[in-house]
Amino acid sequence: MHKDTVKGSMKDAKGSVKETAGKMTGDDKLRAEGKGDQVAGKVQKGVGNVKEAARDALKH
């Protein structure tokens, strides 16, 4: 597993927590930040997966 995949997963999870906290407190800014973090995390996970696939392809 590539480090970007792990970092992306962590960012996605952090965003989910922020979004939930924003919903519970009625804080639209926190909710939006959470959604943004989730998107950034998903993108970073995708980049990590592509890097891992490229590395695996070069090994074989």
C-alpha positions, -999 to +999 in steps of 0.1 A: +000+000+000+014+034-010+017+061+016-006+084-004-033+058-001-029+057+037-028+095+040-058+098+017-078+074+039-069+094+070-079+127+054-112+111+042-119+099+077-110+133+093-134+149+068-162+126+077-157+135+114-157+172+106-188+169+085-207+150+112-196+176+138-207+204+116-241+187+111-246+182+148-236+217+157-252+234+128-219+248+117-221+250+079-184+261+075-172+230+094-195+208+074-181+223+041-146+218+053-154+182+061-167+176+026-137+193+011-114+171+032-133+140+021-129+149-016-092+157-011-087+123+007-105+104-021-083+121-047-051+114-027-062+077-023-067+075-061-032+090-067-017+064-043-035+036-061-022+048-095+013+050-081+011+015-066-003+001-099+026+017-118+051+004-094+037-031-097+036-029-135+073-020-135+082-049-113+067-074-136 
